[in-house]
Amino acid sequence: MGVLNTTPDSFFDGGRYLTPNDARARVDELLAAGADIIDIGSESTRPGAEAVAAAEQIARAEAALGHAIERGAYVSIDTTSPDVARYALSRGAHIVNDVSCLADGGLAEVARDYDAILLMMHSRGSMRRMPGFSNYPESGYGDVVVDVAREWRASSERALDRGLSADRLWFDPGLGFHKSAVQSAALLKRLEEFAGLGALLAVGPSRKSFIGALDRSEPTDRLGGTIAACLRAVDAGARVLRVHDVQAVRQALLARRAFARPLETGHA
């Protein structure tokens, strides 16, 4: 899943793809790099980011969305707004990427109406209330894996109550969203424990602050940690990786497969 943020203030690529031509070119770059899904977002989720009206989100996303659909891409719209989700799905998008953990139940209804995937990420409300990157109290969770699973399951039940089919619901543990660096790392270490949720696992570690906490690196210098986190996620069963650096991560996955030691077989 290749990231395309048509925002002025996203933490890594904000401001790069604001013009229609730049947004279309980014779609082409991601597809050429091997992206299976183009994830288009027009509202930043960085700590302290302000809410963006649905009309403005649509205006920002329109060029990239239309071009991606024309190219035949499998498209995800990253939004917490039912109106934005409805617009994108009506144009031909396939996934609603909800980073709010269903703060607005209308998202589930929109996904239901269009038979779309709802990629529901664990979060504890708006990132506007986060004081900084990975700045969340260590006491905020009893056991972060148990608590994330319980809270996500509660939201998933609300989605199902709205008529969404269980096989259209995907799970993202929400690395960095209302989590400290230690808590995000713990989620990665224990991803296998989410298998009981019965939902496809998607993970988005790309250039996030929990990686920077390891060596005080800036987002521009976190590609190595991103790749390591992606390989760990795949080993734990992740089926979708949301990343900015599609070519580098794809190459790492191809190398992982090519260099893996063959399983030994024996005879009874």
C-alpha positions as a Python dict, from the first residue, in 0.01 Angstrom:
ca = {
    (1, 'M'): (0, 0, 0),
    (2, 'G'): (173, 312, -125),
    (3, 'V'): (114, 638, 62),
    (4, 'L'): (4, 950, -123),
    (5, 'N'): (-73, 1245, 103),
    (6, 'T'): (-222, 1545, -75),
    (7, 'T'): (-175, 1755, 238),
    (8, 'P'): (43, 2052, 332),
    (9, 'D'): (126, 1922, 679),
    (10, 'S'): (175, 1543, 690),
    (11, 'F'): (483, 1453, 893),
    (12, 'F'): (695, 1314, 608),
    (13, 'D'): (559, 1402, 264),
    (14, 'G'): (334, 1697, 345),
    (15, 'G'): (341, 1962, 75),
    (16, 'R'): (505, 1745, -193),
    (17, 'Y'): (189, 1651, -385),
    (18, 'L'): (-42, 1948, -350),
    (19, 'T'): (-77, 2032, -719),
    (20, 'P'): (-283, 1807, -946),
    (21, 'N'): (19, 1734, -1166),
    (22, 'D'): (239, 1639, -872),
    (23, 'A'): (-35, 1418, -728),
    (24, 'R'): (-85, 1238, -1060),
    (25, 'A'): (289, 1192, -1100),
    (26, 'R'): (308, 1039, -752),
    (27, 'V'): (38, 789, -847),
    (28, 'D'): (246, 690, -1149),
    (29, 'E'): (562, 659, -935),
    (30, 'L'): (391, 434, -682),
    (31, 'L'): (247, 207, -949),
    (32, 'A'): (582, 186, -1127),
    (33, 'A'): (745, 94, -795),
    (34, 'G'): (507, -199, -756),
    (35, 'A'): (236, -70, -525),
    (36, 'D'): (-70, -296, -513),
    (37, 'I'): (-285, -31, -343),
    (38, 'I'): (-269, 350, -365),
    (39, 'D'): (-370, 505, -31),
    (40, 'I'): (-478, 867, -83),
    (41, 'G'): (-512, 1095, 218),
    (42, 'S'): (-603, 1462, 226),
    (43, 'E'): (-622, 1524, 602),
    (44, 'S'): (-305, 1504, 809),
    (45, 'T'): (-307, 1280, 1117),
    (46, 'R'): (12, 1418, 1272),
    (47, 'P'): (-15, 1523, 1639),
    (48, 'G'): (-190, 1857, 1669),
    (49, 'A'): (-323, 1854, 1311),
    (50, 'E'): (-646, 2043, 1262),
    (51, 'A'): (-960, 1888, 1118),
    (52, 'V'): (-1019, 1944, 746),
    (53, 'A'): (-1369, 1992, 608),
    (54, 'A'): (-1502, 1719, 378),
    (55, 'A'): (-1522, 1956, 81),
    (56, 'E'): (-1157, 2053, 121),
    (57, 'Q'): (-1050, 1690, 156),
    (58, 'I'): (-1231, 1603, -165),
    (59, 'A'): (-1078, 1898, -351),
    (60, 'R'): (-729, 1796, -240),
    (61, 'A'): (-775, 1429, -328),
    (62, 'E'): (-970, 1465, -653),
    (63, 'A'): (-682, 1471, -903),
    (64, 'A'): (-494, 1178, -750),
    (65, 'L'): (-812, 978, -702),
    (66, 'G'): (-932, 1026, -1057),
    (67, 'H'): (-592, 947, -1206),
    (68, 'A'): (-541, 635, -994),
    (69, 'I'): (-881, 501, -1093),
    (70, 'E'): (-816, 580, -1460),
    (71, 'R'): (-491, 382, -1430),
    (72, 'G'): (-688, 85, -1300),
    (73, 'A'): (-530, 100, -956),
    (74, 'Y'): (-678, -53, -642),
    (75, 'V'): (-747, 262, -441),
    (76, 'S'): (-784, 336, -71),
    (77, 'I'): (-916, 665, 67),
    (78, 'D'): (-763, 765, 401),
    (79, 'T'): (-1037, 957, 579),
    (80, 'T'): (-1253, 964, 889),
    (81, 'S'): (-1534, 1145, 706),
    (82, 'P'): (-1831, 945, 571),
    (83, 'D'): (-1889, 1216, 309),
    (84, 'V'): (-1533, 1186, 177),
    (85, 'A'): (-1552, 808, 185),
    (86, 'R'): (-1880, 811, -7),
    (87, 'Y'): (-1736, 1042, -272),
    (88, 'A'): (-1424, 828, -320),
    (89, 'L'): (-1614, 500, -333),
    (90, 'S'): (-1864, 643, -578),
    (91, 'R'): (-1570, 733, -805),
    (92, 'G'): (-1436, 377, -790),
    (93, 'A'): (-1221, 349, -477),
    (94, 'H'): (-1218, 10, -302),
    (95, 'I'): (-1104, 68, 58),
    (96, 'V'): (-1182, 315, 336),
    (97, 'N'): (-876, 358, 559),
    (98, 'D'): (-1019, 477, 891),
    (99, 'V'): (-756, 589, 1143),
    (100, 'S'): (-1015, 682, 1406),
    (101, 'C'): (-1126, 328, 1502),
    (102, 'L'): (-1478, 413, 1386),
    (103, 'A'): (-1528, 740, 1568),
    (104, 'D'): (-1811, 794, 1319),
    (105, 'G'): (-2019, 482, 1265),
    (106, 'G'): (-2134, 624, 934),
    (107, 'L'): (-1807, 505, 780),
    (108, 'A'): (-1918, 145, 829),
    (109, 'E'): (-2250, 220, 662),
    (110, 'V'): (-2081, 380, 362),
    (111, 'A'): (-1844, 83, 326),
    (112, 'R'): (-2143, -149, 354),
    (113, 'D'): (-2337, 37, 86),
    (114, 'Y'): (-2048, 8, -161),
    (115, 'D'): (-1935, -341, -54),
    (116, 'A'): (-1596, -186, 24),
    (117, 'I'): (-1320, -285, 263),
    (118, 'L'): (-1306, -93, 590),
    (119, 'L'): (-948, -86, 711),
    (120, 'M'): (-1006, 11, 1072),
    (121, 'M'): (-702, 120, 1266),
    (122, 'H'): (-685, 119, 1645),
    (123, 'S'): (-678, 467, 1791),
    (124, 'R'): (-814, 648, 2091),
    (125, 'G'): (-966, 951, 1926),
    (126, 'S'): (-832, 1241, 1727),
    (127, 'M'): (-456, 1294, 1697),
    (128, 'R'): (-525, 1659, 1771),
    (129, 'R'): (-511, 1558, 2137),
    (130, 'M'): (-167, 1399, 2107),
    (131, 'P'): (95, 1641, 2247),
    (132, 'G'): (373, 1505, 2024),
    (133, 'F'): (505, 1210, 1826),
    (134, 'S'): (509, 892, 2039),
    (135, 'N'): (427, 1112, 2337),
    (136, 'Y'): (178, 896, 2524),
    (137, 'P'): (190, 787, 2890),
    (138, 'E'): (339, 445, 2954),
    (139, 'S'): (59, 398, 3208),
    (140, 'G'): (-199, 453, 2935),
    (141, 'Y'): (-234, 79, 2877),
    (142, 'G'): (-240, -214, 3115),
    (143, 'D'): (-122, -461, 2853),
    (144, 'V'): (-104, -276, 2521),
    (145, 'V'): (-176, -583, 2306),
    (146, 'V'): (-471, -696, 2517),
    (147, 'D'): (-613, -344, 2539),
    (148, 'V'): (-573, -271, 2166),
    (149, 'A'): (-741, -600, 2075),
    (150, 'R'): (-1030, -539, 2315),
    (151, 'E'): (-1090, -181, 2200),
    (152, 'W'): (-1064, -267, 1831),
    (153, 'R'): (-1302, -561, 1876),
    (154, 'A'): (-1558, -329, 2039),
    (155, 'S'): (-1539, -95, 1741),
    (156, 'S'): (-1560, -386, 1498),
    (157, 'E'): (-1881, -500, 1667),
    (158, 'R'): (-2026, -155, 1608),
    (159, 'A'): (-1927, -183, 1242),
    (160, 'L'): (-2096, -520, 1215),
    (161, 'D'): (-2407, -380, 1385),
    (162, 'R'): (-2418, -123, 1103),
    (163, 'G'): (-2441, -406, 852),
    (164, 'L'): (-2079, -437, 739),
    (165, 'S'): (-1981, -794, 655),
    (166, 'A'): (-1705, -937, 874),
    (167, 'D'): (-1498, -1036, 570),
    (168, 'R'): (-1485, -669, 464),
    (169, 'L'): (-1317, -557, 787),
    (170, 'W'): (-935, -531, 814),
    (171, 'F'): (-729, -465, 1126),
    (172, 'D'): (-443, -217, 1177),
    (173, 'P'): (-291, -195, 1529),
    (174, 'G'): (-222, 176, 1487),
    (175, 'L'): (151, 207, 1549),
    (176, 'G'): (222, 555, 1683),
    (177, 'F'): (-143, 650, 1726),
    (178, 'H'): (-197, 717, 2094),
    (179, 'K'): (101, 496, 2172),
    (180, 'S'): (447, 564, 2304),
    (181, 'A'): (753, 435, 2120),
    (182, 'V'): (774, 149, 2371),
    (183, 'Q'): (409, 59, 2318),
    (184, 'S'): (442, 63, 1938),
    (185, 'A'): (748, -161, 1960),
    (186, 'A'): (559, -401, 2186),
    (187, 'L'): (279, -426, 1931),
    (188, 'L'): (528, -516, 1660),
    (189, 'K'): (696, -777, 1880),
    (190, 'R'): (362, -942, 1958),
    (191, 'L'): (167, -906, 1634),
    (192, 'E'): (98, -1279, 1625),
    (193, 'E'): (-131, -1235, 1924),
    (194, 'F'): (-383, -1049, 1709),
    (195, 'A'): (-458, -1359, 1502),
    (196, 'G'): (-760, -1423, 1723),
    (197, 'L'): (-932, -1114, 1583),
    (198, 'G'): (-994, -1306, 1261),
    (199, 'A'): (-928, -1003, 1041),
    (200, 'L'): (-666, -942, 774),
    (201, 'L'): (-366, -771, 935),
    (202, 'A'): (-237, -443, 791),
    (203, 'V'): (58, -258, 944),
    (204, 'G'): (182, 97, 885),
    (205, 'P'): (529, 153, 1034),
    (206, 'S'): (661, 384, 762),
    (207, 'R'): (916, 637, 894),
    (208, 'K'): (727, 678, 1221),
    (209, 'S'): (861, 825, 1542),
    (210, 'F'): (889, 496, 1728),
    (211, 'I'): (1167, 412, 1481),
    (212, 'G'): (1330, 750, 1540),
    (213, 'A'): (1327, 681, 1913),
    (214, 'L'): (1588, 409, 1855),
    (215, 'D'): (1860, 646, 1731),
    (216, 'R'): (1708, 997, 1744),
    (217, 'S'): (1677, 1000, 1365),
    (218, 'E'): (1452, 1229, 1166),
    (219, 'P'): (1181, 1093, 933),
    (220, 'T'): (1413, 1133, 633),
    (221, 'D'): (1660, 887, 793),
    (222, 'R'): (1421, 610, 898),
    (223, 'L'): (1409, 390, 590),
    (224, 'G'): (1623, 116, 745),
    (225, 'G'): (1400, 91, 1048),
    (226, 'T'): (1092, 98, 827),
    (227, 'I'): (1217, -200, 629),
    (228, 'A'): (1305, -392, 945),
    (229, 'A'): (958, -325, 1088),
    (230, 'C'): (796, -436, 762),
    (231, 'L'): (991, -763, 755),
    (232, 'R'): (894, -829, 1115),
    (233, 'A'): (528, -759, 1033),
    (234, 'V'): (531, -999, 739),
    (235, 'D'): (689, -1270, 955),
    (236, 'A'): (400, -1218, 1196),
    (237, 'G'): (137, -1261, 926),
    (238, 'A'): (76, -908, 795),
    (239, 'R'): (-82, -909, 450),
    (240, 'V'): (-72, -533, 385),
    (241, 'L'): (211, -287, 452),
    (242, 'R'): (137, 84, 432),
    (243, 'V'): (460, 259, 329),
    (244, 'H'): (601, 566, 158),
    (245, 'D'): (898, 378, 7),
    (246, 'V'): (732, 111, -207),
    (247, 'Q'): (1033, 15, -419),
    (248, 'A'): (1272, -29, -126),
    (249, 'V'): (1027, -229, 84),
    (250, 'R'): (923, -443, -212),
    (251, 'Q'): (1289, -518, -285),
    (252, 'A'): (1345, -620, 77),
    (253, 'L'): (1048, -855, 61),
    (254, 'L'): (1171, -1009, -263),
    (255, 'A'): (1516, -1056, -111),
    (256, 'R'): (1368, -1209, 202),
    (257, 'R'): (1189, -1466, -11),
    (258, 'A'): (1488, -1532, -239),
    (259, 'F'): (1739, -1576, 42),
    (260, 'A'): (1523, -1779, 279),
    (261, 'R'): (1660, -2118, 371),
    (262, 'P'): (1452, -2394, 213),
    (263, 'L'): (1249, -2602, 451),
    (264, 'E'): (1408, -2940, 511),
    (265, 'T'): (1199, -3235, 410),
    (266, 'G'): (1239, -3588, 527),
    (267, 'H'): (1083, -3925, 479),
    (268, 'A'): (881, -4109, 734),
}
